[in-house]
Amino acid sequence: MTGCIIGWAHSEFGKRDEEGVEDLMGLVARQAVEHSGLSFDDIGAVYVGVFNAGFTKQDFPSSLVFQSVPELRYTPATRLENACATGSAAVHAGLNFVAGNRKKAALIVGAEKMTSTPGSQVGDNLLNACYRKEEENVEGGFAGIFAQIAQRYFQEHGDQSETLARIAAKNHANGVANPYAQLRKDFGFDFCNEISDKNPYVAPPLRRTDCSLVSDGAAAIVVADPEIAMTAERAVSFRARAQVNDLLPIKGRDIIRFEGCRRAWSQALDDAELTLNDLDLVETHDCFTIAELIEYEAMGLTKDGEGYRAIEEGWVAKDGKLPVNVSGGLKSKGHPIGATGVSMHALCAMQLTGAAGDMQLDGATKAGIFNMGGAAVANFVSVLERVR
């Protein structure tokens, strides 16, 4: 055990017109430290996850936390970026700091301000998470990248449009119970499965309900060494964690296998001395429903080409054998990029300490998290376990 989550804070995700990225950080930074029970002097470093990529002109955000928490002024602060896995990159950096015995605790803040950017520019900004040299002219922008992945998957394993609709419907239904979610509405399978004016194709075969939401928001956690964790009001340990990066160009990989994701899950579970069956829930990166489908296979829940079984047979439902995205996932919760990985860790910590409110699963003690940047390029897995 090299580090534990002992405090957190989470903003509502959505369209937050009056707040910039600095304001969003301010919503969670102080709250997370106060929730941890530590003094500000105990915080030895701040790690900030902000993707930005053109969403705001302010592209030097590491010290912005000091605006809302002046008590942390002069504390080392560093900005991390790893596309859509930016938040988890910041979390892992904070854990490395604590594990290195440099000081007892670190504050990790993830934030993104996306909704004030025009839609066409949002699409172009997100293409910074792909290999622009070869992929920037893909029709449909970043959604077009995952549409190509879906097309490849369908060619190999048959049309899975209904499976994707079931995943979308599950996550929207789960999101109703999440007070932080951007879209708390149960659309049902029929709506998600039909093409309509309200659910058009974004990039065929992906419909609007197959795509995560452009969002503003922030989340923060405090990680501490085991000595502090043993005296904290709550503590969730990192039983294992793994980072695996793959090639950036899609053409260099078997893109429907998410090979980096597979390796990250295998490494983390081996290090934790657990199997997938030992986990009580998983939060996984459903930037598009096709991603969640492939991730069922990559994490080892099903054989290749049989991911549909996990959703059709109810394995990943809230009352299934391995609930996936009880929070509603990115699909319902929203995807403010820099905040996403930190949010996943905060929400799992809530579950494992019985603090998840209407989202709560009975008796959850272990959770898995998968957060990826790009199309399975930067792959982060965390295995969390309740300590106290």
C-alpha positions in Angstrom: 0.0 0.0 0.0 1.8 3.1 -1.2 -1.0 5.7 -1.0 -4.6 6.2 0.0 -7.4 8.6 -0.9 -8.5 10.3 2.3 -10.6 13.2 1.0 -12.4 14.4 -2.1 -14.7 17.0 -3.7 -16.7 16.9 -6.9 -18.6 19.7 -8.7 -21.7 19.2 -10.8 -20.8 18.6 -14.4 -22.5 20.4 -17.2 -22.8 23.8 -18.9 -21.4 26.3 -16.3 -21.6 29.6 -18.2 -20.3 31.9 -15.4 -17.2 29.8 -14.5 -13.8 29.5 -16.1 -11.3 26.7 -15.4 -9.9 28.8 -12.5 -13.3 29.0 -10.9 -13.9 25.3 -11.4 -10.7 24.4 -9.6 -11.8 26.7 -6.8 -15.1 24.8 -6.3 -13.2 21.6 -5.3 -9.6 22.3 -4.1 -10.4 23.7 -0.7 -13.2 21.3 -0.1 -11.1 18.3 -0.8 -8.4 19.3 1.7 -11.0 20.1 4.3 -12.7 16.8 3.7 -9.4 14.9 4.2 -9.0 16.4 7.7 -5.5 17.5 7.0 -4.1 21.0 7.4 -2.9 22.9 4.4 0.6 22.6 5.7 0.3 18.8 5.3 -0.1 19.2 1.5 3.4 18.8 0.0 2.5 19.1 -3.6 -0.4 20.0 -6.0 -1.0 18.1 -9.3 -3.4 19.7 -11.7 -5.0 17.8 -14.6 -6.1 20.1 -17.5 -6.1 19.0 -21.1 -7.1 22.4 -22.6 -5.9 21.9 -26.2 -7.4 25.3 -27.2 -10.5 25.3 -24.9 -9.1 28.4 -23.0 -6.3 30.8 -23.7 -4.9 30.3 -20.2 -2.6 27.3 -20.8 -0.5 27.5 -17.6 -2.9 26.4 -14.9 -0.7 24.7 -12.3 -0.8 27.6 -9.9 -4.4 28.6 -10.3 -5.4 26.5 -7.3 -3.6 29.2 -5.2 -6.3 31.7 -6.2 -8.9 29.9 -4.2 -6.6 28.3 -1.6 -4.0 30.9 -0.8 -2.8 28.8 2.1 -1.1 26.6 -0.5 1.0 29.4 -2.0 4.6 28.4 -2.5 3.6 24.7 -2.6 5.1 22.8 -5.6 2.4 22.6 -8.3 2.6 20.8 -11.6 0.2 20.5 -14.5 -0.2 17.0 -16.1 -1.7 16.3 -19.5 -2.4 12.9 -21.2 -5.4 13.5 -23.4 -8.6 12.1 -21.9 -6.5 10.3 -19.3 -5.2 13.7 -18.0 -6.9 13.3 -14.6 -5.5 9.8 -14.0 -2.0 11.1 -15.0 -2.3 13.7 -12.2 -3.5 11.1 -9.7 -0.6 8.8 -10.5 1.8 11.7 -10.2 0.5 12.5 -6.8 0.8 8.9 -5.7 4.4 8.8 -6.9 5.1 11.9 -4.9 3.7 10.3 -1.7 5.4 7.0 -2.4 8.8 8.8 -2.7 8.4 9.9 0.9 8.9 13.6 -0.1 6.0 14.6 2.1 2.9 12.9 3.5 0.1 14.1 1.2 -0.7 15.6 -2.2 -3.7 17.4 -3.6 -4.9 16.4 -7.1 -7.3 18.6 -9.0 -8.8 17.9 -12.4 -10.8 20.5 -14.3 -11.9 21.5 -17.8 -13.9 24.3 -19.3 -15.3 23.1 -22.7 -18.9 24.4 -23.3 -18.0 28.0 -24.1 -16.1 26.8 -27.2 -18.1 26.7 -30.5 -19.1 23.1 -31.5 -16.9 23.0 -34.6 -13.9 24.1 -32.6 -14.6 21.5 -29.9 -14.3 18.8 -32.5 -11.0 20.2 -33.8 -9.6 20.6 -30.2 -10.4 17.0 -29.5 -8.5 15.9 -32.6 -5.4 16.8 -30.6 -5.9 13.5 -28.9 -5.3 11.6 -32.2 -2.4 11.4 -34.7 -3.1 14.6 -36.6 -0.5 13.8 -39.3 -2.8 11.0 -40.6 -6.1 11.3 -38.8 -7.1 15.0 -38.6 -9.2 14.9 -41.7 -11.4 12.0 -40.6 -15.1 13.0 -41.2 -16.8 13.6 -37.9 -13.7 14.7 -36.0 -12.9 12.6 -32.9 -16.3 11.0 -33.0 -15.3 9.9 -36.5 -12.3 8.1 -35.1 -14.5 6.0 -32.9 -17.0 5.6 -35.7 -14.2 4.0 -37.7 -13.4 1.7 -34.7 -17.1 0.8 -34.5 -17.2 0.0 -38.3 -14.2 -2.2 -37.9 -15.7 -4.0 -35.0 -19.0 -4.5 -36.8 -17.2 -5.9 -39.8 -15.4 -8.4 -37.5 -18.3 -9.3 -35.2 -21.5 -8.2 -36.8 -23.7 -5.2 -36.4 -23.7 -4.3 -32.7 -25.9 -1.1 -32.9 -28.5 -2.6 -30.5 -25.7 -3.5 -28.1 -24.4 0.1 -28.1 -28.0 1.3 -27.5 -28.2 -1.0 -24.5 -25.0 0.4 -23.1 -26.2 4.0 -23.6 -29.6 3.2 -22.0 -27.9 1.5 -19.0 -25.6 4.5 -18.4 -28.3 7.1 -18.7 -30.5 5.1 -16.3 -27.6 4.9 -13.8 -26.9 8.6 -14.2 -30.3 9.6 -12.8 -29.0 8.7 -9.3 -25.8 10.8 -9.7 -26.2 14.3 -8.3 -23.0 15.4 -10.2 -24.2 14.2 -13.6 -24.8 16.5 -16.5 -27.7 14.6 -17.9 -29.9 12.9 -15.3 -32.5 11.4 -17.6 -33.4 7.8 -18.4 -33.9 7.7 -22.1 -34.6 4.0 -22.4 -33.4 1.5 -25.0 -35.9 2.4 -27.7 -34.9 6.0 -27.8 -31.2 5.2 -27.8 -31.7 2.6 -30.5 -33.6 4.7 -33.0 -32.4 7.4 -35.4 -34.5 10.5 -34.9 -34.3 14.3 -35.0 -33.4 14.1 -31.3 -31.0 11.2 -31.7 -29.3 11.6 -35.1 -26.2 10.1 -36.4 -23.1 12.0 -35.3 -20.7 9.8 -37.2 -22.3 6.6 -38.5 -22.9 4.1 -36.9 -22.6 6.3 -33.8 -25.7 8.2 -32.8 -25.9 11.2 -30.4 -26.7 8.8 -27.5 -23.5 6.9 -28.3 -21.3 9.9 -27.6 -20.2 11.4 -24.3 -21.1 15.0 -23.4 -19.1 18.1 -23.8 -18.9 19.5 -20.3 -17.5 21.8 -17.7 -16.5 20.6 -14.3 -13.9 19.7 -11.7 -13.0 17.0 -9.1 -10.3 16.8 -6.5 -8.8 14.1 -4.2 -6.2 14.1 -1.5 -3.8 11.2 -1.4 -1.8 10.4 1.7 0.8 7.9 2.8 -0.3 4.8 4.8 0.7 6.3 8.2 -1.6 9.3 7.8 -4.3 7.1 6.2 -4.5 4.9 9.3 -5.5 7.9 11.4 -7.9 9.5 8.8 -11.6 9.4 9.1 -11.8 7.4 5.8 -9.1 5.7 3.6 -9.3 4.0 0.3 -6.0 2.3 -0.8 -4.5 1.8 -4.2 -4.1 -1.9 -4.1 -2.5 -1.6 -7.5 -2.2 0.7 -10.4 -0.8 0.5 -13.9 -0.1 2.8 -16.9 0.4 1.4 -20.4 0.9 3.6 -23.4 0.5 2.4 -27.0 1.3 3.8 -30.4 -0.5 7.0 -31.3 -1.4 6.2 -35.0 -4.4 3.9 -35.3 -3.0 2.2 -38.4 -0.2 0.7 -36.4 -2.5 -1.3 -34.1 -5.3 -3.8 -34.0 -7.6 -1.0 -32.9 -10.6 -3.2 -32.0 -8.6 -5.0 -29.3 -7.5 -2.1 -27.2 -4.2 -3.8 -26.5 -2.9 -1.2 -24.1 -6.1 -1.4 -22.1 -5.7 -5.2 -21.9 -2.1 -4.9 -20.7 -3.0 -2.3 -18.1 -5.8 -4.4 -16.7 -3.7 -7.6 -16.6 -0.8 -5.8 -14.9 -2.9 -4.1 -12.3 -4.9 -7.3 -11.4 -1.7 -9.3 -11.2 -0.1 -6.7 -9.0 -3.2 -6.6 -6.8 -3.3 -10.4 -6.6 -7.0 -10.3 -7.6 -9.2 -11.3 -10.5 -12.0 -9.4 -12.1 -14.4 -11.5 -10.1 -13.0 -10.0 -6.9 -14.2 -6.5 -7.8 -17.5 -5.1 -6.8 -17.7 -2.4 -9.5 -15.8 -0.8 -12.4 -15.8 2.7 -13.7 -14.7 2.5 -17.3 -14.0 5.1 -20.0 -17.2 5.2 -22.1 -16.3 8.3 -24.2 -18.3 6.4 -26.9 -20.4 3.4 -26.3 -18.2 1.3 -28.7 -15.3 2.0 -26.2 -17.2 0.5 -23.3 -18.2 -2.5 -25.4 -14.5 -3.2 -26.4 -13.4 -2.6 -22.8 -15.6 -5.5 -21.6 -13.5 -7.7 -23.7 -10.2 -6.0 -22.9 -10.7 -6.2 -19.1 -11.4 -9.9 -19.5 -15.1 -9.9 -18.7 -15.9 -11.7 -22.0 -14.1 -13.3 -24.9 -13.3 -11.2 -28.0 -16.4 -10.5 -30.0 -18.7 -11.5 -27.1 -18.9 -8.1 -25.3 -22.6 -8.0 -26.1 -23.1 -10.8 -23.6 -22.1 -8.5 -20.7 -24.9 -6.1 -21.4 -27.5 -8.4 -22.8 -27.2 -10.9 -19.9 -27.2 -8.1 -17.3 -23.6 -8.7 -16.0 -22.8 -5.0 -16.0 -26.1 -3.7 -14.7 -26.3 -2.1 -11.3 -27.5 -5.4 -9.8 -25.3 -7.5 -12.0 -22.2 -9.6 -11.1 -19.9 -6.6 -12.1 -21.7 -3.3 -12.2 -20.0 -1.0 -14.7 -20.4 2.8 -14.7 -22.9 3.0 -11.8 -22.2 6.7 -11.9 -23.7 6.9 -15.4 -20.2 7.0 -16.9 -19.0 9.8 -19.2 -22.1 9.1 -21.2 -24.5 10.5 -18.6 -22.1 12.3 -16.2 -20.3 14.3 -18.8 -16.7 14.4 -19.9 -14.8 17.5 -18.8 -11.5 16.0 -20.0 -9.1 17.0 -17.2 -11.6 16.2 -14.5 -12.7 12.8 -15.8 -10.0 10.6 -14.3 -10.1 12.4 -10.9 -13.8 12.1 -10.9 -13.6 8.3 -11.4 -11.4 8.0 -8.4 -13.5 10.2 -6.2 -16.7 8.4 -7.2 -15.2 5.0 -6.5 -13.9 6.2 -3.2 -17.5 7.3 -2.3 -18.8 3.9 -3.2 -16.2 2.1 -1.1 -16.8 4.2 2.0 -20.6 4.1 1.8 -20.8 7.8 0.8 -22.3 7.4 -2.7 -25.9 8.3 -1.7 -28.5 7.2 -4.2 -25.7 5.6 -6.3 -24.6 3.4 -3.5 -24.0 -0.4 -4.0 -24.4 -2.6 -0.9 -21.2 -3.9 0.6 -18.7 -2.6 -2.0 -15.1 -2.9 -0.9 -13.1 -3.2 -4.1 -13.3 -1.2 -7.3 -11.5 -1.0 -10.7 -11.0 2.1 -12.8 -10.1 2.4 -16.4 -9.3 5.8 -17.9 -7.8 6.2 -21.3 -6.4 9.0 -23.4 -7.0 9.0 -27.2 -8.1 5.8 -28.8 -6.6 3.4 -26.2 -3.2 5.2 -26.4 -2.7 6.3 -22.7 -4.2 3.5 -20.5 -4.5 3.9 -16.8 -6.0 1.2 -14.4 -6.4 1.6 -10.7 -7.6 -1.1 -8.3 -9.0 0.5 -5.1 -9.8 -1.1 -1.8 -11.5 0.2 1.3 -9.1 0.4 4.3 -11.3 2.4 6.8 
